[in-house]
Structures are given as C-alpha cells and as structure tokens.
Amino acid sequence: MRIITGKYRGRHFDVPRTFKARPTTDFAKENIFNVLRGYLDFEDCRALDLFGGTGSISLELLSRGCTRVVTVEMDRQHFQFIQRCARTLDDEAWLPLCGDVLKFVPRCREQFDLVFADPPYALEQLAALPDMVMGSTCLAPGGLFVLEHGKEHSFADHPLFVDHRQYGSVNFSLFKRPDGQ
C-alpha cells in the first residue's frame, strides 16, 4: 500500500496477507481524492475515516494536510496495523480508535468536515449509513460524507446526495450536509 501524494508521497506500508480488508485501489483512491479537492480544502479539514481497514484513506488524508484525522476500525488485527502506521509517521494529527462504527457514530460529539466510510460491501447496515451519518453530530454543517460501496447500491434518491463516481467496481456516493444544519 502506498501513499499517492502530499507530504508522505511514495511511502509504502506492507499490508499483511492475512488481512480480510480490501484496500481501495490506487486508481480509485487517486480519482476520488481529485473529486474531493473540488469540495473541500484538505489543509483546513478535520476528517473521520470509518471502517479504517488498512488505514489507506487516513494516510492519504494526513499526507494531504488534514489538521485532524480520526480512524475507527473494529478488527483488532487491522487496528494494530493502523497503530503501527501511525507510530511510524508520528503525526500528531492522527488518532486511530478501535471500536464499532455503528456504535461510535451515534455517540460521537466531535464534528468533522469530511466523513469517509469504506464498510465491508456485505455489511447489513450499509444502506442505512447515509442516514446514520447525516443524522448524527459527527458531520459538521456544510460537511461532506463519502460512502464507498458496490454496484448493488444506489443513493441517488437520498435528499442530501450530491454526486456519484465509479472507478471499475468501486463506487463512491457523496452527500453534503447543508451549511445551516
């Protein structure tokens, strides 16, 4: 796994072969980050990475200058890998947490400009994630929620849906919280 751009550009982290997580491909990652640049300024951004997996998205967010990145991952092996990556970078902006996203989001009191979720595509509650995140206090007014998902889901009818991007078999749906909410 490599970091595509920013201050940590070119850094590599070897993901253990025993991982169940499927890291977002470099192609999909690079393209969605290009899209996100049109929605927010990474250097003035607080980000929440849900279902952290390998930490790939968090690493890109940190490398691009986010002021705070919180990563939530429930799998202990994945969380320990993310912690090792965090120790390697020694970046004070990164806080990895081990926990269940479905319990974390409703209890979260910190607000983020960007919430990125890359859940297992087979997650039963995947279709409910936009309402869960948009209805919580974790997404700041005017904030952006990005959901990575498979082709079997469409969120185009969601009232806060703003964009959909597909790169190969990877789909991203983007939702924006109104500024006044």
PyMOL CGO cylinders between C-alpha atoms (Angstrom):
from pymol import cmd
from pymol.cgo import CYLINDER

trace = [
    CYLINDER, 0.00, 0.00, 0.00, 1.44, 3.36, -0.98, 0.3, 1, 1, 1, 1, 1, 1,
    CYLINDER, 1.44, 3.36, -0.98, 0.61, 6.99, -0.31, 0.3, 1, 1, 1, 1, 1, 1,
    CYLINDER, 0.61, 6.99, -0.31, -0.16, 8.72, -3.60, 0.3, 1, 1, 1, 1, 1, 1,
    CYLINDER, -0.16, 8.72, -3.60, 0.56, 12.38, -2.92, 0.3, 1, 1, 1, 1, 1, 1,
    CYLINDER, 0.56, 12.38, -2.92, 1.29, 15.02, -0.32, 0.3, 1, 1, 1, 1, 1, 1,
    CYLINDER, 1.29, 15.02, -0.32, 3.94, 15.24, 2.37, 0.3, 1, 1, 1, 1, 1, 1,
    CYLINDER, 3.94, 15.24, 2.37, 4.16, 11.43, 2.75, 0.3, 1, 1, 1, 1, 1, 1,
    CYLINDER, 4.16, 11.43, 2.75, 4.05, 10.75, -1.00, 0.3, 1, 1, 1, 1, 1, 1,
    CYLINDER, 4.05, 10.75, -1.00, 5.69, 7.49, -2.01, 0.3, 1, 1, 1, 1, 1, 1,
    CYLINDER, 5.69, 7.49, -2.01, 5.74, 5.97, 1.49, 0.3, 1, 1, 1, 1, 1, 1,
    CYLINDER, 5.74, 5.97, 1.49, 4.91, 2.26, 1.46, 0.3, 1, 1, 1, 1, 1, 1,
    CYLINDER, 4.91, 2.26, 1.46, 3.31, 0.10, 4.12, 0.3, 1, 1, 1, 1, 1, 1,
    CYLINDER, 3.31, 0.10, 4.12, 3.21, -3.66, 3.70, 0.3, 1, 1, 1, 1, 1, 1,
    CYLINDER, 3.21, -3.66, 3.70, -0.29, -4.94, 4.45, 0.3, 1, 1, 1, 1, 1, 1,
    CYLINDER, -0.29, -4.94, 4.45, -0.23, -8.44, 5.99, 0.3, 1, 1, 1, 1, 1, 1,
    CYLINDER, -0.23, -8.44, 5.99, -1.54, -11.13, 3.65, 0.3, 1, 1, 1, 1, 1, 1,
    CYLINDER, -1.54, -11.13, 3.65, -3.87, -12.36, 6.39, 0.3, 1, 1, 1, 1, 1, 1,
    CYLINDER, -3.87, -12.36, 6.39, -5.99, -9.19, 6.17, 0.3, 1, 1, 1, 1, 1, 1,
    CYLINDER, -5.99, -9.19, 6.17, -9.64, -9.53, 5.25, 0.3, 1, 1, 1, 1, 1, 1,
    CYLINDER, -9.64, -9.53, 5.25, -9.78, -5.85, 4.23, 0.3, 1, 1, 1, 1, 1, 1,
    CYLINDER, -9.78, -5.85, 4.23, -9.58, -4.86, 0.59, 0.3, 1, 1, 1, 1, 1, 1,
    CYLINDER, -9.58, -4.86, 0.59, -7.71, -1.56, 0.31, 0.3, 1, 1, 1, 1, 1, 1,
    CYLINDER, -7.71, -1.56, 0.31, -9.19, 0.97, -2.10, 0.3, 1, 1, 1, 1, 1, 1,
    CYLINDER, -9.19, 0.97, -2.10, -7.22, 0.67, -5.33, 0.3, 1, 1, 1, 1, 1, 1,
    CYLINDER, -7.22, 0.67, -5.33, -4.71, 3.40, -6.12, 0.3, 1, 1, 1, 1, 1, 1,
    CYLINDER, -4.71, 3.40, -6.12, -6.70, 4.24, -9.26, 0.3, 1, 1, 1, 1, 1, 1,
    CYLINDER, -6.70, 4.24, -9.26, -9.98, 4.71, -7.36, 0.3, 1, 1, 1, 1, 1, 1,
    CYLINDER, -9.98, 4.71, -7.36, -8.25, 6.48, -4.47, 0.3, 1, 1, 1, 1, 1, 1,
    CYLINDER, -8.25, 6.48, -4.47, -6.46, 8.98, -6.71, 0.3, 1, 1, 1, 1, 1, 1,
    CYLINDER, -6.46, 8.98, -6.71, -9.62, 9.76, -8.64, 0.3, 1, 1, 1, 1, 1, 1,
    CYLINDER, -9.62, 9.76, -8.64, -11.91, 10.22, -5.64, 0.3, 1, 1, 1, 1, 1, 1,
    CYLINDER, -11.91, 10.22, -5.64, -9.34, 12.47, -3.97, 0.3, 1, 1, 1, 1, 1, 1,
    CYLINDER, -9.34, 12.47, -3.97, -9.24, 14.60, -7.13, 0.3, 1, 1, 1, 1, 1, 1,
    CYLINDER, -9.24, 14.60, -7.13, -13.04, 14.92, -6.90, 0.3, 1, 1, 1, 1, 1, 1,
    CYLINDER, -13.04, 14.92, -6.90, -12.89, 15.75, -3.17, 0.3, 1, 1, 1, 1, 1, 1,
    CYLINDER, -12.89, 15.75, -3.17, -10.47, 18.62, -3.87, 0.3, 1, 1, 1, 1, 1, 1,
    CYLINDER, -10.47, 18.62, -3.87, -13.40, 20.39, -5.56, 0.3, 1, 1, 1, 1, 1, 1,
    CYLINDER, -13.40, 20.39, -5.56, -15.49, 20.11, -2.40, 0.3, 1, 1, 1, 1, 1, 1,
    CYLINDER, -15.49, 20.11, -2.40, -13.02, 20.91, 0.38, 0.3, 1, 1, 1, 1, 1, 1,
    CYLINDER, -13.02, 20.91, 0.38, -9.62, 22.23, 1.32, 0.3, 1, 1, 1, 1, 1, 1,
    CYLINDER, -9.62, 22.23, 1.32, -7.66, 19.35, 2.86, 0.3, 1, 1, 1, 1, 1, 1,
    CYLINDER, -7.66, 19.35, 2.86, -5.34, 21.72, 4.72, 0.3, 1, 1, 1, 1, 1, 1,
    CYLINDER, -5.34, 21.72, 4.72, -8.27, 23.13, 6.69, 0.3, 1, 1, 1, 1, 1, 1,
    CYLINDER, -8.27, 23.13, 6.69, -10.09, 19.83, 7.16, 0.3, 1, 1, 1, 1, 1, 1,
    CYLINDER, -10.09, 19.83, 7.16, -10.95, 17.57, 10.08, 0.3, 1, 1, 1, 1, 1, 1,
    CYLINDER, -10.95, 17.57, 10.08, -11.66, 14.07, 8.80, 0.3, 1, 1, 1, 1, 1, 1,
    CYLINDER, -11.66, 14.07, 8.80, -13.23, 10.91, 10.19, 0.3, 1, 1, 1, 1, 1, 1,
    CYLINDER, -13.23, 10.91, 10.19, -12.35, 7.62, 8.47, 0.3, 1, 1, 1, 1, 1, 1,
    CYLINDER, -12.35, 7.62, 8.47, -14.93, 4.95, 9.31, 0.3, 1, 1, 1, 1, 1, 1,
    CYLINDER, -14.93, 4.95, 9.31, -14.15, 1.26, 8.76, 0.3, 1, 1, 1, 1, 1, 1,
    CYLINDER, -14.15, 1.26, 8.76, -10.46, 2.18, 8.56, 0.3, 1, 1, 1, 1, 1, 1,
    CYLINDER, -10.46, 2.18, 8.56, -9.37, -1.24, 7.24, 0.3, 1, 1, 1, 1, 1, 1,
    CYLINDER, -9.37, -1.24, 7.24, -5.73, -0.80, 6.26, 0.3, 1, 1, 1, 1, 1, 1,
    CYLINDER, -5.73, -0.80, 6.26, -5.64, 2.91, 7.07, 0.3, 1, 1, 1, 1, 1, 1,
    CYLINDER, -5.64, 2.91, 7.07, -5.06, 3.76, 3.41, 0.3, 1, 1, 1, 1, 1, 1,
    CYLINDER, -5.06, 3.76, 3.41, -7.62, 6.57, 3.28, 0.3, 1, 1, 1, 1, 1, 1,
    CYLINDER, -7.62, 6.57, 3.28, -6.41, 8.05, 6.58, 0.3, 1, 1, 1, 1, 1, 1,
    CYLINDER, -6.41, 8.05, 6.58, -2.84, 8.02, 5.30, 0.3, 1, 1, 1, 1, 1, 1,
    CYLINDER, -2.84, 8.02, 5.30, -3.89, 9.97, 2.20, 0.3, 1, 1, 1, 1, 1, 1,
    CYLINDER, -3.89, 9.97, 2.20, -5.84, 12.46, 4.31, 0.3, 1, 1, 1, 1, 1, 1,
    CYLINDER, -5.84, 12.46, 4.31, -2.85, 13.05, 6.58, 0.3, 1, 1, 1, 1, 1, 1,
    CYLINDER, -2.85, 13.05, 6.58, -0.46, 13.33, 3.67, 0.3, 1, 1, 1, 1, 1, 1,
    CYLINDER, -0.46, 13.33, 3.67, -2.67, 15.97, 2.07, 0.3, 1, 1, 1, 1, 1, 1,
    CYLINDER, -2.67, 15.97, 2.07, -2.51, 18.09, 5.23, 0.3, 1, 1, 1, 1, 1, 1,
    CYLINDER, -2.51, 18.09, 5.23, -5.72, 17.41, 7.19, 0.3, 1, 1, 1, 1, 1, 1,
    CYLINDER, -5.72, 17.41, 7.19, -5.47, 19.04, 10.61, 0.3, 1, 1, 1, 1, 1, 1,
    CYLINDER, -5.47, 19.04, 10.61, -7.11, 16.05, 12.34, 0.3, 1, 1, 1, 1, 1, 1,
    CYLINDER, -7.11, 16.05, 12.34, -7.83, 12.51, 11.20, 0.3, 1, 1, 1, 1, 1, 1,
    CYLINDER, -7.83, 12.51, 11.20, -9.68, 10.03, 13.40, 0.3, 1, 1, 1, 1, 1, 1,
    CYLINDER, -9.68, 10.03, 13.40, -9.78, 6.45, 12.16, 0.3, 1, 1, 1, 1, 1, 1,
    CYLINDER, -9.78, 6.45, 12.16, -12.28, 3.93, 13.54, 0.3, 1, 1, 1, 1, 1, 1,
    CYLINDER, -12.28, 3.93, 13.54, -11.64, 0.22, 12.96, 0.3, 1, 1, 1, 1, 1, 1,
    CYLINDER, -11.64, 0.22, 12.96, -13.20, -2.68, 14.83, 0.3, 1, 1, 1, 1, 1, 1,
    CYLINDER, -13.20, -2.68, 14.83, -10.98, -5.59, 13.73, 0.3, 1, 1, 1, 1, 1, 1,
    CYLINDER, -10.98, -5.59, 13.73, -8.13, -5.85, 16.26, 0.3, 1, 1, 1, 1, 1, 1,
    CYLINDER, -8.13, -5.85, 16.26, -5.53, -7.04, 13.74, 0.3, 1, 1, 1, 1, 1, 1,
    CYLINDER, -5.53, -7.04, 13.74, -6.37, -4.17, 11.36, 0.3, 1, 1, 1, 1, 1, 1,
    CYLINDER, -6.37, -4.17, 11.36, -6.41, -1.67, 14.22, 0.3, 1, 1, 1, 1, 1, 1,
    CYLINDER, -6.41, -1.67, 14.22, -2.95, -2.81, 15.36, 0.3, 1, 1, 1, 1, 1, 1,
    CYLINDER, -2.95, -2.81, 15.36, -1.65, -2.37, 11.82, 0.3, 1, 1, 1, 1, 1, 1,
    CYLINDER, -1.65, -2.37, 11.82, -3.13, 1.14, 11.68, 0.3, 1, 1, 1, 1, 1, 1,
    CYLINDER, -3.13, 1.14, 11.68, -1.49, 1.92, 15.03, 0.3, 1, 1, 1, 1, 1, 1,
    CYLINDER, -1.49, 1.92, 15.03, 1.89, 0.76, 13.67, 0.3, 1, 1, 1, 1, 1, 1,
    CYLINDER, 1.89, 0.76, 13.67, 1.46, 3.04, 10.66, 0.3, 1, 1, 1, 1, 1, 1,
    CYLINDER, 1.46, 3.04, 10.66, 0.56, 5.92, 12.99, 0.3, 1, 1, 1, 1, 1, 1,
    CYLINDER, 0.56, 5.92, 12.99, 3.65, 5.30, 15.13, 0.3, 1, 1, 1, 1, 1, 1,
    CYLINDER, 3.65, 5.30, 15.13, 5.81, 5.17, 12.01, 0.3, 1, 1, 1, 1, 1, 1,
    CYLINDER, 5.81, 5.17, 12.01, 4.55, 8.55, 10.80, 0.3, 1, 1, 1, 1, 1, 1,
    CYLINDER, 4.55, 8.55, 10.80, 4.46, 10.06, 14.29, 0.3, 1, 1, 1, 1, 1, 1,
    CYLINDER, 4.46, 10.06, 14.29, 1.89, 12.60, 13.06, 0.3, 1, 1, 1, 1, 1, 1,
    CYLINDER, 1.89, 12.60, 13.06, 0.05, 14.22, 15.97, 0.3, 1, 1, 1, 1, 1, 1,
    CYLINDER, 0.05, 14.22, 15.97, -2.98, 14.87, 13.76, 0.3, 1, 1, 1, 1, 1, 1,
    CYLINDER, -2.98, 14.87, 13.76, -3.83, 11.13, 13.55, 0.3, 1, 1, 1, 1, 1, 1,
    CYLINDER, -3.83, 11.13, 13.55, -5.90, 9.34, 16.17, 0.3, 1, 1, 1, 1, 1, 1,
    CYLINDER, -5.90, 9.34, 16.17, -6.68, 5.67, 15.48, 0.3, 1, 1, 1, 1, 1, 1,
    CYLINDER, -6.68, 5.67, 15.48, -9.51, 4.20, 17.58, 0.3, 1, 1, 1, 1, 1, 1,
    CYLINDER, -9.51, 4.20, 17.58, -10.58, 0.59, 17.98, 0.3, 1, 1, 1, 1, 1, 1,
    CYLINDER, -10.58, 0.59, 17.98, -14.35, 0.34, 18.01, 0.3, 1, 1, 1, 1, 1, 1,
    CYLINDER, -14.35, 0.34, 18.01, -17.61, -0.46, 16.30, 0.3, 1, 1, 1, 1, 1, 1,
    CYLINDER, -17.61, -0.46, 16.30, -18.53, 2.27, 13.81, 0.3, 1, 1, 1, 1, 1, 1,
    CYLINDER, -18.53, 2.27, 13.81, -22.25, 1.58, 14.28, 0.3, 1, 1, 1, 1, 1, 1,
    CYLINDER, -22.25, 1.58, 14.28, -21.90, 2.43, 17.98, 0.3, 1, 1, 1, 1, 1, 1,
    CYLINDER, -21.90, 2.43, 17.98, -19.29, 5.18, 17.53, 0.3, 1, 1, 1, 1, 1, 1,
    CYLINDER, -19.29, 5.18, 17.53, -21.21, 7.41, 15.09, 0.3, 1, 1, 1, 1, 1, 1,
    CYLINDER, -21.21, 7.41, 15.09, -24.34, 7.98, 17.26, 0.3, 1, 1, 1, 1, 1, 1,
    CYLINDER, -24.34, 7.98, 17.26, -22.15, 8.75, 20.30, 0.3, 1, 1, 1, 1, 1, 1,
    CYLINDER, -22.15, 8.75, 20.30, -19.56, 10.93, 18.56, 0.3, 1, 1, 1, 1, 1, 1,
    CYLINDER, -19.56, 10.93, 18.56, -19.59, 14.55, 19.75, 0.3, 1, 1, 1, 1, 1, 1,
    CYLINDER, -19.59, 14.55, 19.75, -16.63, 15.80, 17.71, 0.3, 1, 1, 1, 1, 1, 1,
    CYLINDER, -16.63, 15.80, 17.71, -17.51, 17.37, 14.37, 0.3, 1, 1, 1, 1, 1, 1,
    CYLINDER, -17.51, 17.37, 14.37, -15.70, 16.65, 11.11, 0.3, 1, 1, 1, 1, 1, 1,
    CYLINDER, -15.70, 16.65, 11.11, -15.68, 18.41, 7.75, 0.3, 1, 1, 1, 1, 1, 1,
    CYLINDER, -15.68, 18.41, 7.75, -15.28, 15.08, 5.96, 0.3, 1, 1, 1, 1, 1, 1,
    CYLINDER, -15.28, 15.08, 5.96, -16.56, 11.66, 6.97, 0.3, 1, 1, 1, 1, 1, 1,
    CYLINDER, -16.56, 11.66, 6.97, -15.32, 8.84, 4.76, 0.3, 1, 1, 1, 1, 1, 1,
    CYLINDER, -15.32, 8.84, 4.76, -16.78, 5.33, 5.11, 0.3, 1, 1, 1, 1, 1, 1,
    CYLINDER, -16.78, 5.33, 5.11, -15.46, 2.23, 3.37, 0.3, 1, 1, 1, 1, 1, 1,
    CYLINDER, -15.46, 2.23, 3.37, -17.53, -0.52, 5.01, 0.3, 1, 1, 1, 1, 1, 1,
    CYLINDER, -17.53, -0.52, 5.01, -17.46, -4.17, 4.02, 0.3, 1, 1, 1, 1, 1, 1,
    CYLINDER, -17.46, -4.17, 4.02, -19.69, -4.32, 0.95, 0.3, 1, 1, 1, 1, 1, 1,
    CYLINDER, -19.69, -4.32, 0.95, -21.69, -7.13, 2.61, 0.3, 1, 1, 1, 1, 1, 1,
    CYLINDER, -21.69, -7.13, 2.61, -22.44, -5.02, 5.72, 0.3, 1, 1, 1, 1, 1, 1,
    CYLINDER, -22.44, -5.02, 5.72, -26.14, -5.44, 6.51, 0.3, 1, 1, 1, 1, 1, 1,
    CYLINDER, -26.14, -5.44, 6.51, -26.49, -1.80, 7.58, 0.3, 1, 1, 1, 1, 1, 1,
    CYLINDER, -26.49, -1.80, 7.58, -24.65, -0.33, 4.56, 0.3, 1, 1, 1, 1, 1, 1,
    CYLINDER, -24.65, -0.33, 4.56, -27.82, 1.19, 3.05, 0.3, 1, 1, 1, 1, 1, 1,
    CYLINDER, -27.82, 1.19, 3.05, -28.59, 2.92, 6.37, 0.3, 1, 1, 1, 1, 1, 1,
    CYLINDER, -28.59, 2.92, 6.37, -25.15, 4.55, 6.72, 0.3, 1, 1, 1, 1, 1, 1,
    CYLINDER, -25.15, 4.55, 6.72, -26.01, 7.83, 4.93, 0.3, 1, 1, 1, 1, 1, 1,
    CYLINDER, -26.01, 7.83, 4.93, -28.96, 8.46, 7.27, 0.3, 1, 1, 1, 1, 1, 1,
    CYLINDER, -28.96, 8.46, 7.27, -26.91, 7.42, 10.30, 0.3, 1, 1, 1, 1, 1, 1,
    CYLINDER, -26.91, 7.42, 10.30, -24.02, 9.77, 9.49, 0.3, 1, 1, 1, 1, 1, 1,
    CYLINDER, -24.02, 9.77, 9.49, -26.15, 12.65, 8.19, 0.3, 1, 1, 1, 1, 1, 1,
    CYLINDER, -26.15, 12.65, 8.19, -28.40, 12.39, 11.25, 0.3, 1, 1, 1, 1, 1, 1,
    CYLINDER, -28.40, 12.39, 11.25, -25.50, 12.42, 13.72, 0.3, 1, 1, 1, 1, 1, 1,
    CYLINDER, -25.50, 12.42, 13.72, -23.48, 15.29, 15.13, 0.3, 1, 1, 1, 1, 1, 1,
    CYLINDER, -23.48, 15.29, 15.13, -20.19, 13.94, 13.74, 0.3, 1, 1, 1, 1, 1, 1,
    CYLINDER, -20.19, 13.94, 13.74, -20.63, 15.68, 10.38, 0.3, 1, 1, 1, 1, 1, 1,
    CYLINDER, -20.63, 15.68, 10.38, -20.20, 19.45, 10.64, 0.3, 1, 1, 1, 1, 1, 1,
    CYLINDER, -20.20, 19.45, 10.64, -22.61, 21.85, 8.92, 0.3, 1, 1, 1, 1, 1, 1,
    CYLINDER, -22.61, 21.85, 8.92, -21.56, 22.04, 5.28, 0.3, 1, 1, 1, 1, 1, 1,
    CYLINDER, -21.56, 22.04, 5.28, -19.63, 18.78, 5.75, 0.3, 1, 1, 1, 1, 1, 1,
    CYLINDER, -19.63, 18.78, 5.75, -19.20, 16.05, 3.18, 0.3, 1, 1, 1, 1, 1, 1,
    CYLINDER, -19.20, 16.05, 3.18, -19.92, 12.34, 3.65, 0.3, 1, 1, 1, 1, 1, 1,
    CYLINDER, -19.92, 12.34, 3.65, -18.33, 9.87, 1.21, 0.3, 1, 1, 1, 1, 1, 1,
    CYLINDER, -18.33, 9.87, 1.21, -19.54, 6.28, 1.13, 0.3, 1, 1, 1, 1, 1, 1,
    CYLINDER, -19.54, 6.28, 1.13, -17.62, 3.61, -0.79, 0.3, 1, 1, 1, 1, 1, 1,
    CYLINDER, -17.62, 3.61, -0.79, -19.88, 0.77, -1.90, 0.3, 1, 1, 1, 1, 1, 1,
    CYLINDER, -19.88, 0.77, -1.90, -20.55, -1.88, -4.51, 0.3, 1, 1, 1, 1, 1, 1,
    CYLINDER, -20.55, -1.88, -4.51, -22.71, -1.51, -7.62, 0.3, 1, 1, 1, 1, 1, 1,
    CYLINDER, -22.71, -1.51, -7.62, -25.78, -3.06, -5.99, 0.3, 1, 1, 1, 1, 1, 1,
    CYLINDER, -25.78, -3.06, -5.99, -26.48, 0.15, -4.06, 0.3, 1, 1, 1, 1, 1, 1,
    CYLINDER, -26.48, 0.15, -4.06, -27.73, 3.46, -5.42, 0.3, 1, 1, 1, 1, 1, 1,
    CYLINDER, -27.73, 3.46, -5.42, -28.19, 6.51, -3.23, 0.3, 1, 1, 1, 1, 1, 1,
    CYLINDER, -28.19, 6.51, -3.23, -29.21, 8.96, -5.98, 0.3, 1, 1, 1, 1, 1, 1,
    CYLINDER, -29.21, 8.96, -5.98, -32.67, 9.45, -4.39, 0.3, 1, 1, 1, 1, 1, 1,
    CYLINDER, -32.67, 9.45, -4.39, -31.29, 10.42, -0.99, 0.3, 1, 1, 1, 1, 1, 1,
    CYLINDER, -31.29, 10.42, -0.99, -32.21, 14.07, -0.26, 0.3, 1, 1, 1, 1, 1, 1,
    CYLINDER, -32.21, 14.07, -0.26, -28.59, 15.00, 0.62, 0.3, 1, 1, 1, 1, 1, 1,
    CYLINDER, -28.59, 15.00, 0.62, -26.94, 13.10, -2.25, 0.3, 1, 1, 1, 1, 1, 1,
    CYLINDER, -26.94, 13.10, -2.25, -24.72, 15.31, -4.42, 0.3, 1, 1, 1, 1, 1, 1,
    CYLINDER, -24.72, 15.31, -4.42, -22.54, 13.07, -6.58, 0.3, 1, 1, 1, 1, 1, 1,
    CYLINDER, -22.54, 13.07, -6.58, -21.69, 9.51, -7.60, 0.3, 1, 1, 1, 1, 1, 1,
    CYLINDER, -21.69, 9.51, -7.60, -18.41, 8.31, -9.05, 0.3, 1, 1, 1, 1, 1, 1,
    CYLINDER, -18.41, 8.31, -9.05, -17.50, 4.85, -10.29, 0.3, 1, 1, 1, 1, 1, 1,
    CYLINDER, -17.50, 4.85, -10.29, -13.98, 3.58, -10.89, 0.3, 1, 1, 1, 1, 1, 1,
    CYLINDER, -13.98, 3.58, -10.89, -14.02, -0.01, -12.05, 0.3, 1, 1, 1, 1, 1, 1,
    CYLINDER, -14.02, -0.01, -12.05, -16.05, -1.97, -9.49, 0.3, 1, 1, 1, 1, 1, 1,
    CYLINDER, -16.05, -1.97, -9.49, -15.63, 0.74, -6.83, 0.3, 1, 1, 1, 1, 1, 1,
    CYLINDER, -15.63, 0.74, -6.83, -18.49, 3.20, -6.31, 0.3, 1, 1, 1, 1, 1, 1,
    CYLINDER, -18.49, 3.20, -6.31, -18.47, 6.37, -4.25, 0.3, 1, 1, 1, 1, 1, 1,
    CYLINDER, -18.47, 6.37, -4.25, -21.61, 8.27, -3.27, 0.3, 1, 1, 1, 1, 1, 1,
    CYLINDER, -21.61, 8.27, -3.27, -21.18, 11.78, -1.88, 0.3, 1, 1, 1, 1, 1, 1,
    CYLINDER, -21.18, 11.78, -1.88, -23.60, 13.54, 0.44, 0.3, 1, 1, 1, 1, 1, 1,
    CYLINDER, -23.60, 13.54, 0.44, -23.43, 17.11, 1.71, 0.3, 1, 1, 1, 1, 1, 1,
    CYLINDER, -23.43, 17.11, 1.71, -24.92, 18.46, 4.91, 0.3, 1, 1, 1, 1, 1, 1,
    CYLINDER, -24.92, 18.46, 4.91, -26.45, 21.92, 4.42, 0.3, 1, 1, 1, 1, 1, 1,
    CYLINDER, -26.45, 21.92, 4.42, -24.46, 24.78, 5.99, 0.3, 1, 1, 1, 1, 1, 1,
    CYLINDER, -24.46, 24.78, 5.99, -27.18, 25.64, 8.50, 0.3, 1, 1, 1, 1, 1, 1,
    CYLINDER, -27.18, 25.64, 8.50, -27.68, 22.13, 9.94, 0.3, 1, 1, 1, 1, 1, 1,
]
cmd.load_cgo(trace, "trace")
